[in-house]
């Protein structure tokens, strides 16, 4: 192998060292500073993006808090509206119940008045019919002289006539 030949060994070491030093100088002067600048620029960009992400996260947190506050206030407002609506419904129901009760009392009173009028008319009719019956029976008794049995029979006939007249009127 020619690498291990001692005659060329010293020149190979020399050129290896020269190549290494040239490579080291080129890398140290031009390439590594550029790589370091690029890395530093990337680091700076990443830090800015992280800072921007943190700011945006803070904004999001603030928006969340605002949203929670607004949601809470809307919830409170909805609760107030519901309570007010429920109160109006209860008041309206009580008003309608009061009107209904007043109407029922009026109808009850009217019914009682109508019943009383009908009762008075019935009593008047009964009195008139009774008076007519008594007058008829008295006339028959006065015009004839009858005994108790005949008077009873005439009275029963008059009652039957009165019932017939009453059934015809109804």
URCORMO-V269001 format. One record per residue. N is the residue number from 1. RES is the residue in one small letter. SS is DSSP state (@ for helix, = for strand, . for the rest). PHI is phi in degrees with one decimal (none if undefined). D_CENTER is the distance of its C-alpha to the mean C-alpha in Angstrom with 1 decimal. Layout:
n:N res:RES ss:SS phi:PHI d_center:D_CENTER
n:N res:RES ss:SS phi:PHI d_center:D_CENTER
This chain:
n:1 res:x ss:. phi:none d_center:97.7
n:2 res:x ss:@ phi:-74.6 d_center:98.4
n:3 res:x ss:@ phi:-65.9 d_center:95.8
n:4 res:x ss:@ phi:-93.6 d_center:97.8
n:5 res:x ss:. phi:-75.2 d_center:101.1
n:6 res:x ss:@ phi:-70.9 d_center:102.4
n:7 res:x ss:@ phi:-68.1 d_center:104.1
n:8 res:x ss:@ phi:-97.9 d_center:100.8
n:9 res:x ss:@ phi:-65.8 d_center:98.8
n:10 res:x ss:@ phi:-67.8 d_center:99.5
n:11 res:x ss:@ phi:-68.5 d_center:98.6
n:12 res:x ss:@ phi:-66.4 d_center:95.4
n:13 res:x ss:@ phi:-65.6 d_center:94.4
n:14 res:x ss:@ phi:-59.8 d_center:95.3
n:15 res:x ss:@ phi:-69.9 d_center:93.2
n:16 res:x ss:@ phi:-66.2 d_center:90.3
n:17 res:x ss:@ phi:-68.1 d_center:90.3
n:18 res:x ss:@ phi:-63.7 d_center:90.7
n:19 res:x ss:@ phi:-61.1 d_center:87.9
n:20 res:x ss:@ phi:-63.7 d_center:85.7
n:21 res:x ss:@ phi:-66.8 d_center:86.5
n:22 res:x ss:@ phi:-63.4 d_center:85.9
n:23 res:x ss:@ phi:-62.0 d_center:82.6
n:24 res:x ss:@ phi:-65.2 d_center:81.7
n:25 res:x ss:@ phi:-66.5 d_center:82.6
n:26 res:x ss:@ phi:-61.8 d_center:80.7
n:27 res:x ss:@ phi:-64.5 d_center:77.7
n:28 res:x ss:@ phi:-68.2 d_center:77.9
n:29 res:x ss:@ phi:-88.1 d_center:78.5
n:30 res:x ss:@ phi:-116.2 d_center:76.4
n:31 res:x ss:@ phi:-80.3 d_center:74.1
n:32 res:x ss:@ phi:-63.8 d_center:72.7
n:33 res:x ss:@ phi:-62.4 d_center:71.9
n:34 res:x ss:@ phi:-63.9 d_center:70.0
n:35 res:x ss:@ phi:-61.4 d_center:68.2
n:36 res:x ss:@ phi:-64.2 d_center:67.5
n:37 res:x ss:@ phi:-65.9 d_center:66.3
n:38 res:x ss:@ phi:-62.7 d_center:64.0
n:39 res:x ss:@ phi:-63.1 d_center:62.7
n:40 res:x ss:@ phi:-66.8 d_center:62.3
n:41 res:x ss:@ phi:-62.6 d_center:60.5
n:42 res:x ss:@ phi:-62.6 d_center:58.2
n:43 res:x ss:@ phi:-60.7 d_center:57.6
n:44 res:x ss:@ phi:-63.1 d_center:56.8
n:45 res:x ss:@ phi:-61.8 d_center:54.4
n:46 res:x ss:@ phi:-62.9 d_center:52.7
n:47 res:x ss:@ phi:-63.3 d_center:52.4
n:48 res:x ss:@ phi:-63.7 d_center:51.0
n:49 res:x ss:@ phi:-63.3 d_center:48.4
n:50 res:x ss:@ phi:-64.5 d_center:47.5
n:51 res:x ss:@ phi:-63.3 d_center:47.2
n:52 res:x ss:@ phi:-63.9 d_center:45.1
n:53 res:x ss:@ phi:-62.2 d_center:42.9
n:54 res:x ss:@ phi:-65.3 d_center:42.5
n:55 res:x ss:@ phi:-61.0 d_center:41.7
n:56 res:x ss:@ phi:-64.4 d_center:39.1
n:57 res:x ss:@ phi:-63.3 d_center:37.7
n:58 res:x ss:@ phi:-64.2 d_center:37.5
n:59 res:x ss:@ phi:-62.6 d_center:35.8
n:60 res:x ss:@ phi:-62.0 d_center:33.3
n:61 res:x ss:@ phi:-62.4 d_center:32.7
n:62 res:x ss:@ phi:-63.7 d_center:32.3
n:63 res:x ss:@ phi:-63.9 d_center:29.8
n:64 res:x ss:@ phi:-62.0 d_center:27.9
n:65 res:x ss:@ phi:-63.7 d_center:27.9
n:66 res:x ss:@ phi:-61.0 d_center:26.8
n:67 res:x ss:@ phi:-61.3 d_center:24.0
n:68 res:x ss:@ phi:-63.2 d_center:23.0
n:69 res:x ss:@ phi:-63.4 d_center:23.3
n:70 res:x ss:@ phi:-62.9 d_center:21.3
n:71 res:x ss:@ phi:-62.5 d_center:18.5
n:72 res:x ss:@ phi:-64.2 d_center:18.7
n:73 res:x ss:@ phi:-66.9 d_center:18.6
n:74 res:x ss:@ phi:-65.3 d_center:15.7
n:75 res:x ss:@ phi:-64.2 d_center:13.8
n:76 res:x ss:@ phi:-63.1 d_center:15.0
n:77 res:x ss:@ phi:-64.6 d_center:14.2
n:78 res:x ss:@ phi:-63.9 d_center:10.6
n:79 res:x ss:@ phi:-64.9 d_center:10.6
n:80 res:x ss:@ phi:-62.9 d_center:12.6
n:81 res:x ss:@ phi:-64.1 d_center:10.5
n:82 res:x ss:@ phi:-63.7 d_center:7.5
n:83 res:x ss:@ phi:-62.8 d_center:10.4
n:84 res:x ss:@ phi:-64.4 d_center:12.0
n:85 res:x ss:@ phi:-65.0 d_center:9.3
n:86 res:x ss:@ phi:-63.3 d_center:9.1
n:87 res:x ss:@ phi:-63.9 d_center:12.9
n:88 res:x ss:@ phi:-63.1 d_center:13.3
n:89 res:x ss:@ phi:-63.2 d_center:11.7
n:90 res:x ss:@ phi:-64.0 d_center:14.0
n:91 res:x ss:@ phi:-62.3 d_center:16.8
n:92 res:x ss:@ phi:-64.7 d_center:16.5
n:93 res:x ss:@ phi:-63.3 d_center:16.5
n:94 res:x ss:@ phi:-63.7 d_center:19.5
n:95 res:x ss:@ phi:-62.6 d_center:21.1
n:96 res:x ss:@ phi:-64.7 d_center:20.9
n:97 res:x ss:@ phi:-64.3 d_center:22.1
n:98 res:x ss:@ phi:-63.4 d_center:24.9
n:99 res:x ss:@ phi:-63.0 d_center:25.9
n:100 res:x ss:@ phi:-64.1 d_center:25.9
n:101 res:x ss:@ phi:-62.9 d_center:28.0
n:102 res:x ss:@ phi:-62.2 d_center:30.3
n:103 res:x ss:@ phi:-63.1 d_center:30.7
n:104 res:x ss:@ phi:-64.9 d_center:31.5
n:105 res:x ss:@ phi:-63.4 d_center:34.0
n:106 res:x ss:@ phi:-63.3 d_center:35.5
n:107 res:x ss:@ phi:-64.9 d_center:35.9
n:108 res:x ss:@ phi:-64.3 d_center:37.3
n:109 res:x ss:@ phi:-64.0 d_center:39.7
n:110 res:x ss:@ phi:-61.2 d_center:40.7
n:111 res:x ss:@ phi:-62.3 d_center:41.2
n:112 res:x ss:@ phi:-62.7 d_center:43.4
n:113 res:x ss:@ phi:-63.9 d_center:45.3
n:114 res:x ss:@ phi:-63.4 d_center:45.9
n:115 res:x ss:@ phi:-63.8 d_center:46.9
n:116 res:x ss:@ phi:-64.0 d_center:49.3
n:117 res:x ss:@ phi:-63.4 d_center:50.7
n:118 res:x ss:@ phi:-63.8 d_center:51.2
n:119 res:x ss:@ phi:-65.5 d_center:52.8
n:120 res:x ss:@ phi:-64.4 d_center:55.1
n:121 res:x ss:@ phi:-63.8 d_center:56.1
n:122 res:x ss:@ phi:-63.2 d_center:56.8
n:123 res:x ss:@ phi:-62.9 d_center:58.9
n:124 res:x ss:@ phi:-61.3 d_center:60.7
n:125 res:x ss:@ phi:-62.9 d_center:61.4
n:126 res:x ss:@ phi:-63.8 d_center:62.6
n:127 res:x ss:@ phi:-64.1 d_center:64.8
n:128 res:x ss:@ phi:-62.2 d_center:66.2
n:129 res:x ss:@ phi:-66.6 d_center:66.8
n:130 res:x ss:@ phi:-64.8 d_center:68.3
n:131 res:x ss:@ phi:-64.4 d_center:70.5
n:132 res:x ss:@ phi:-61.1 d_center:71.6
n:133 res:x ss:@ phi:-63.0 d_center:72.3
n:134 res:x ss:@ phi:-65.9 d_center:74.3
n:135 res:x ss:@ phi:-64.2 d_center:76.1
n:136 res:x ss:@ phi:-61.8 d_center:77.0
n:137 res:x ss:@ phi:-65.3 d_center:78.0
n:138 res:x ss:@ phi:-67.8 d_center:80.0
n:139 res:x ss:@ phi:-60.8 d_center:81.7
n:140 res:x ss:@ phi:-65.5 d_center:82.7
n:141 res:x ss:@ phi:-69.4 d_center:83.9
n:142 res:x ss:@ phi:-70.8 d_center:85.9
n:143 res:x ss:@ phi:-75.3 d_center:87.5
n:144 res:x ss:. phi:-129.5 d_center:88.5
n:145 res:x ss:. phi:-101.6 d_center:89.6
n:146 res:x ss:. phi:-124.5 d_center:87.6
n:147 res:x ss:. phi:-90.0 d_center:87.3
n:148 res:x ss:@ phi:-64.1 d_center:84.3
n:149 res:x ss:@ phi:-64.5 d_center:83.6
n:150 res:x ss:@ phi:-68.7 d_center:83.6
n:151 res:x ss:@ phi:-63.3 d_center:81.4
n:152 res:x ss:@ phi:-63.7 d_center:78.9
n:153 res:x ss:@ phi:-65.3 d_center:79.0
n:154 res:x ss:@ phi:-63.4 d_center:78.6
n:155 res:x ss:@ phi:-63.2 d_center:75.6
n:156 res:x ss:@ phi:-63.8 d_center:73.9
n:157 res:x ss:@ phi:-63.5 d_center:74.6
n:158 res:x ss:@ phi:-64.5 d_center:73.1
n:159 res:x ss:@ phi:-65.2 d_center:69.9
n:160 res:x ss:@ phi:-62.4 d_center:69.7
n:161 res:x ss:@ phi:-63.4 d_center:70.1
n:162 res:x ss:@ phi:-65.2 d_center:67.4
n:163 res:x ss:@ phi:-65.0 d_center:65.0
n:164 res:x ss:@ phi:-63.1 d_center:65.8
n:165 res:x ss:@ phi:-63.4 d_center:65.1
n:166 res:x ss:@ phi:-66.9 d_center:61.8
n:167 res:x ss:@ phi:-70.2 d_center:60.8
n:168 res:x ss:@ phi:-70.2 d_center:61.8
n:169 res:x ss:@ phi:-72.5 d_center:59.7
n:170 res:x ss:. phi:-79.6 d_center:56.6
